[in-house]
């Protein structure tokens, strides 16, 4: 039946496949019963006596006729045979009926995604009250995505395979949004794990930032009134029913207090915690199964379990807006002395676990390039300041927003060339001091072209497993430096290689990949850098993170305790480079 489903999914624009599928399933189950051939009556137990008339024969009145007619009317079956027949019917019929039912569930999901925010919210809320419905929806969604993924796996042509993976990714986004906030957030987390899923899925999962319909302003005001215990008319002088933005966990409205303070007020969707409790309770088992069968993890172990454990902490913190308020205030305090960047401040009297009130900081979307040009903002300066803000966040403060995508960034005229505005600190990550220093040393090693220092820094970061062959890894890193696979415009090239070094056999990249692992916190670092690169290249086509932060690295090294020897070494390397 699975090949039939796969074929049907590829033919769904035609009605012919429906008849084919139902026909196959029903014939298989015996629902279509062909007319039976006329039964040949058994020989009678006694023969008619000689001289019996024709009328007696046809009327069945001769001796033994009753026995013959009784046996002719009922086939000669034993009780055991009759029982086996019923069992076979059940064994064949029930699976096929289930298959038809499953197919109809899969088919129903191909309709367009719900665009009414209130209807979507009601559906999500119903999942919290009816776990069985959520399970059926999850199974149907998994079938829809799985069928497309199966077709992709069977395709040999690389281009067609990539196109089918993209199609599966689009379907996955639709299913995740249909299933609700938990799955949308997990999709967002998976979008930074290129080591787990194909890149075509990554590109589609990134769309989950803005694929969620907004709910109505009336519903938003009811949530605020429930949380703050007062009517909206007493709380606000103005409240805009049209949201500024909508996301999986909530949406933002503009409001003004009775004192005239403009706010951006973020309202959480209904029943989020109940849905999280229902969904996340199952993810531990799923993660253990994925690790057990090494699904998508190139032979590594424990990756899915670690990722889901980290994800659960982030998810539960994100639905507590008091935690987001702490993150927002922490970022503001870290950068408040820098004039080239700003962020909103928290208004505590309007903030609860489900409502977050911030000062309204108006700016031009960083993705609106025409508006940036019209206001004479320096796009190269903005790209450089974005990179340096995250260098400070990674290596000085050990705390950063994991989502520097265009929707969370804006620009105003508070600084010559443009002041960078950061929004939305629901997804924030904290680094240990060892991790913060390790990131700084990796950046320094790329600038200096020092493979040994790079491997040492990666070891301190936890990116290399215990028992790794560090010499092999170092040889590959050195080769990547020399061949330009890993480089920066700021890299200080060292002396030319000798003939002996050139002829030395370098281990293959695949030989050392088994030594690497990616701790969850560093996955979010990689995600932030990747998202920054997208914004940076949009602002300046020559954007490069290492190049834009290189001037700031020595300052941070000195702050971390680097002495005269470091400064002298940097001066010498700069002299060689020049």
N, C-alpha and C positions, 0 to 999 in steps of 0.2 A: 504493500500500500504506500510506503514512503516514496518510491519512484513515481507513483501516480500523483501524489501530492506535489512533488517537485515539478512534474510536467504540467500539472494544472496551474501551479503558480506562475509559470512562464507563459501560459495561454489565457490568463484571466480576462483579457480584453475580448475574448470570444466566448459565446454561450455554449459552444459545442463541448467544451471540456467539462461542464457541469454534468451533462448527461453521461459522459464517459465515466466520470468518477462515481456518480451514484449507481450507474449500471454495474460497474466492476464490483463495488462494495455489496450491492444487493444480491447479485448473482452468487458472489462468494458466500454470503450468509444464508442463501437458500430462500430469500424473500420472494424471488420469482420462481414459482413452481410450474414446471412444464407439465402438460397433460400426460397422464400415465397411459401406457399401452393397455388395451383391453386385457383383462385377466383371463387366462385360460382356465376354465373350471377343472378341478381335479377329477380324476376318475371316480365314479361313485363307488361306495363301499360294497354295494350289492347290485347285481345286474337285474334288469327287468325280466320277469318270467316269460317264457315263450308264450306267444299268443296275445301279449299285451297290445291293446289297440293304440293307433296313432293319437287319438284324443287323450288317452290316459298318459301317454308319454309327454305330450305338450302341456297337459294340466298338472303333471307331477304327482299323479295319484297312485302310481305303481309303488310296490314295496321298495323301501330304501331311498325314495325320491327326497324325503325330508332331510335325510343326512346329506345327500349330495348338494341340495340347495343351501343348507346351512354352511357347509364347507366352502362353497363357491362365494358366498357373501362375505366371508372373512378370511383374509390371507392366513396361511399357516405360519404364524410367528410365535416364538417362545416368549415368555415374560422378560427374559434376559435381553433378547434382541430388541424388544420394544423399549426397554430402559436405556440401552445404548443409543438408540435412535434419538431419543429426547436429549440425552447428554450431548450428542454431536451437534444437534441443532443449537443448543445453548452455547457450546464452545465456539461454533462458527458464527452464530448470529450476534452475540453480545459484543465481541471485539469490533465487528464491522459496524454495528450501530454506534459504538463509541467513536469509531473512526469518522463516521458521517457527522456525528455531533461535534467532534473536534474540528473537522473541516469547516462546518458552518460557523464556528467561533472564529476560526482563522479568517474566513471570508468576510465576516462582519467587521473586522478591524481594518479592511482596506478602504473604508470610507474616509473622507477627509477629516482632519483633526478638528476638534471642537474649538471654536474661536470665541464663544461667549464665556467671559471670565467667570460670571456667577454660576453658570451651568457647570463649568469645569470644576469650580470650587465645591459645588454640591456633590459632584461625582467623587472627588477626592475624599470629602468628608464621609461619604457612604462607605468607603473602603475601611475607614477606622471602625465603623460599626459592624461591617460584614466582612470578616477576614476571608470567608470562603469565596466571596465575589472577587476579592483582590487576588486570591490564588489562581482562580480561573482566568482572570485577565492577564496575570503574569505568564501562565502557561501558554495562553494563546499568543501573546506577544513574543515569547521565546520561540514559538513555532514559526511565526511570520519572519522573524529575523533569521532563524536557523535555516529555513528553507533557502533563503537567498544566499546565506553563507555557504551552505552545502553546494549550491550551484557554482559559487566562486571557487570552492576547493577543487571541483571537478574540471574546471576550465584550465587549459594549458597555456593558451596565448596570454602573455603578460599584460598586454593592454586591455584585453577583454576581462581578465581576472581583476585588474585594478578598477575597471569600471563597475564590475559586479560588487567588489568590496565597497566602493563608494555608495552604491545603491543600498547595500546592507546597512551602511552607516547612517544613511538618511532614514531608513526604516527604523533603526535603533533609536534615533532621536525622537521620532514620532511616538514610539512605544514608551520611551522613558517619560516623555511629557504626559502621556495618557495615564501612566501608572502613578504619577504624583511627585511631590517634592523630594522624597528620599532618593528616588531613582534619578531624578534630574541632578541632584547634588553629587551622587556617585558617578554619574556620567561626566560631570565637570571635573571630578577628581581623576577619573580615568583618562581624561583628555591630556593630562600631563605625563602619562606613563607610556611612552613610545616603546618601552621595552616589553610591554605586555600585549598590546594590540596593534594591528596594522595601521600605517600612517593615514590611510584613507578614512578609517574610523576616527582617528584623532582630529582630522580636519572637520569632520561633520559634528563630532561631539563638542567642539568649540562653539558651535552655534547655539548651544543650550543657554548661553548668557541672555538671549533675547527671544526665546521661542515660546514664552509663557503668556497667555492672555491675561489682561488686567481685570480685576473685579470692580464692581461699581463703587462710586463715592459714598453712596448710602450705606453699603456694607462696611466700608472703611470707618465711617463715623460711628456706627454701632459698636465696632470693636474698640474704638477709642473711648467711647462713653462707658463701656463695660470695664475697661482697664483703669480709667482715671476716676470713675464714679461720679461724673458730672455730665450734664448735657453739653453737646458740642457748642451750642449757642452761648453757654457761660464760659467755655474755655477759650474760644477763638473769636476775634473780631471778623476774621475772614478765613474761609476754608475752600480751597479749589477742589471741586469734585473730580476734575480730570487729572489723573496721576501724571507726575513727571516721568516716572519710569516704573516698570513692573518686572519682577523676577520670580524665581521659583518659591522663595520663602515669604515674600511680601512685596509691597509697592510703596512708592514715595509720593506724598502730596505736599503741595505748598500751602502754608497757613501763616496767619499773623495773630499774635496774642493781643489781649486787651491793652497791653502796654506798648503796642506797636512794633514788637520784635518779630522780624520775619524768620520763619522756621521752614526747614525741610523735615517733615514728619514721616517716619517709616512705620508702616502697619503690617504686622505679621498675619499670614493666612490662618484660617481656622484649623483646629485639630492637628496641628503639626506634630506635637509631641506624641499623641496617640498613634499617628501613622509611623513615626520613628520607632516607637516601642514595638509595634507590630512587625515592621520590616527588618530592623536591625537585629532582632532576636534570631533571625534565620541566617544572617550573613556569616556568622562564625562557622556554621556547618558547611555552608557553601564554600567558604574560603579554604577550610581544611580539605574538602573534596578536590578543589582546583589544584591545591599544592600536592595532594596525594598522587594525582594523575599528571602533574607537571603540565597543566594546560596553559599554553602561551608564555612559558617562562624558561625556555631554552635550558632545561636541566637544573635550574636553580630550585632551592627549597625554601619554604617559609615566606616567600615574597608576598603572596596574596594575604596570608594571615596578618603579617606585619602591616600591610597597607590598609586592611580593613580595621584593624585595631586603631591605627592612627586616624583613619577616616571617621570612626565613631566618635572619638574625642572632639574632632573638629566640628562634626555635624551637630552634636548636642550643645556645644558651646555657641554655635551659630544661631540656634533657635532661642537662645537666651540673649535678648537684646541688651541686657546689662553687661554681658561679656563683650559684646560689640562696642558698647559705650566705653568700656575700659580700653579696648584696642584703639578706638578713635582718639581718645584723650591721650593715650600713650604716644601715638604717632605725632599728634599735635605738639606735645611737650618736647619730643625729641628734635623736632625741626622748627620750633617757634622762633629761634634766633637767626634762622636763615631767611633772608629777604626775598630770595628767588623762588620760594615755594610756600604754600599754605594748605590748610585743610580745615574742615568745619570743627567747631567746638560743641561739646555736649551741653544740652539744657536739661539738667537733672530733674526739675520739678514736673516735666512732662514725659519722663522716661520710666518705663516699667520693663518687665521681661518680654512683653509683646509689642511695646510701642517705644520707638527711639526718636527723640527730638534733637535736632542739630541746628546750629545757626545756618542760615541760607547763604551760601557762597556762590554767587552767580558767575558763570564763566562761559567762554566759547568752547564748544566741543573740540577736542584736539584732532578729531578726524575731519572737521570741517575746514579743509585746507584753504578754500577760497575766502572764508571769513578771517582766517589767520593772516592771509596775505593782505586783505583789505585793511586790517588794523595794524599792519607793519610789524607783526611779531616775527622774531628771528627764529626760524624753524630749526636751524642747526644748533643754536643756543639751547632751545627747548629740549632737543634730543640729548645734548650733552648733560644738561641738568637732570634729566630723567635718569640717565645712566649713573651719574654721581650720587643722586639721592638713594639709589638702590645699593651702590657700593657702601655708603654710610649705613644703610639699613642692615645689610648683610654683615659687615665687618666691624662696625663700631657699636651699633646698638643691639645687634643680634635679634632683630624683630622687624618683620616686613609683611606687607600686604601681598598675598599670593596671586592677586588678580589685577595686574596693571594693564588691563585691556582698554581700548579706546573709550568704552562706556564709563570707566571709572576715572577718567582724566579730562581736565579742562584747562583753559588758560584765561587769565585776565590781565589788565594793564597795571598791576601793582608793582611791577619791576620793569626796568628798561629792557626791551626785547621780549617781554612776556613773563608773567609769573605762573608757575605750574601749580595746579590744584589737584589734590588727591581726594577721591571719594571712596566710600564703601570699604569698611574694614571688618566685614563679617568673616571672611576667610583670611586669617592672619596666622603666621607661623613664627615660632621662637627657636632660635639657634643657641646651642651651648657655646661657651667661650672657646672651647676647643674647635668646634665647627666653624665659628666666625673667623678664627685665626687660620684654620686650614684653607678656607676659601680665599683669604688674602694671599696666602703663600702659593696657591695654585696660580692665581693671577700674576703674582710676581715671577714665578718660574716660567710662565709663557712669555712674559716681557723679556726675561733674561735668557730664554732658550736653554734652560738648565733641566735636563731630564731627571737627574738624580733628585733635585729638590722637588720636582713635580711629583715623582713617585712617593717620596717621603710625605708630602702634603696629602696625597690621596690616601695613603695608609692611615694617617692621623684622622682623616675624615671618615674612615670606616668604609671606603670604597673598594678596598682590596681585602679579600678573605684571608683568614689565618692559613698559613702554609703555602701562600702564593710564592711563585718563583719571581722574586723582585728583580733579579738581573734580567730575566727575559722581558718583563714588563718595561723596565728601563730602556732596554735595547729598542723595543717597539716605539716607545715615546720619543726617543732620540731620533729614530728614523722618520717618525712623523714630523718632527721639528725640521729636520734637514730637507725632507722632500716637500715641505709646505702643506702637508695635510692638516697640521695644527700650526697656526701662525697668527700674527697680528702685525699691523702696520708699525706698532711700537716695539716689536721684538728686536732685541740687540743681537745680531748675528755674531757668532763666535768665529774662530779661525776656520780656515778651509780644512776639510778632512784629508788625512794622509791616504796614500794608495792602499796601505794595509787596512785602514779603517773602511775605505770604500769597498774593498774586496771581502770584508768580513760578512759572513752570512747572518742576516737579520731574521729573527723568528717571524712567522706570519701572524697577522692580526688575529686570525681565528684561534691560534694556539694560546693566546693569553686572555681571550675574552672570558674564559671559564673562571678566571681569578677575580673578576669584577662583580660588585654588587652595588645596589643603589639604596641607601637608607631612606626611609620615607621623607624625612625633613629635607634632604637634598633633592628629592623628586620635586618638591615644591619650589626649591631654589631654581632648578632647571626650568620648571614651568614659568616662573616669573621672568627669567632671562629670555625665554623663548617669546613670551608675550611682549616683553619690552622690545625685542628685536623687530617684531612686526610694527610696533608704533614708531620705533626709531627710524627704520627704513622708509616708512611713510613720510616722516618729517624730513629726513636727509638720506638720500640714496647711498651716501658713503658711510652711513652709521656703522660703527663697530664697537661693541661694549668695551673690550679691552683697550682699544685706542682712546676712547672717550674718558676712561677712568685712570689711565696710566699716570697722569700728572698728580693725581690725588693719593696714589698708593704709598709713596715714600712718607707722606705726612701721617698716614695711618700707621705705618710701620714704626715710626718714631713714637707715636702715642702709645703703641703697644710695647715699647721698651727697647726698640732697636737702637744700638749705640753708634759710636764713631766708625767702627769697622764696617757697618752696613752703609753708612753715608759715603765712606771712602770707596767702597766697592761699587756703589752706584755711579759715582763720579768717574771711576776708571772705565766702567762699561759704557758710559755715555761717550767717553773720549774715544774708545775703540770704535763705537758705532759711527761717530763723526769722521 
